[in-house]
Amino acid sequence: MREATGKGVNIAPDLLAILCCPETKQEVSLADEILVEKLNAAIERGALKNKAQKPVTEKLDGGLVRADRKIVYPVRDDIPVMLIEEGIPLDQLA
């Protein structure tokens, strides 16, 4: 398995242009590497939960951040997980 750093995420620009938050319909954009590293560090500590209040245990390869910067949707193996309950509230990193 490749190291989850965010460098390897490969989402076609055409796909990224049509993706949106399934809850609010806001646009999403690729998370920067620093944010992905912070999320993965929180996952390692067991300190991250998704919107379903379940612990996030699998490291992220990348993420798609909602326009309001409140939620990130995981990207694993170049596949965006665009499910409301899988969204990760970013206020946990504060």
Secondary structure as UniProt FT lines:
FT   TURN            7..8
FT   HELIX           13..18
FT   TURN            22..24
FT   STRAND          27..30
FT   HELIX           33..45
FT   TURN            51..52
FT   STRAND          62..66
FT   TURN            67..68
FT   STRAND          71..76
FT   TURN            77..78
FT   STRAND          79..80
FT   HELIX           84..86
FT   STRAND          88..89
FT   HELIX           90..93
//
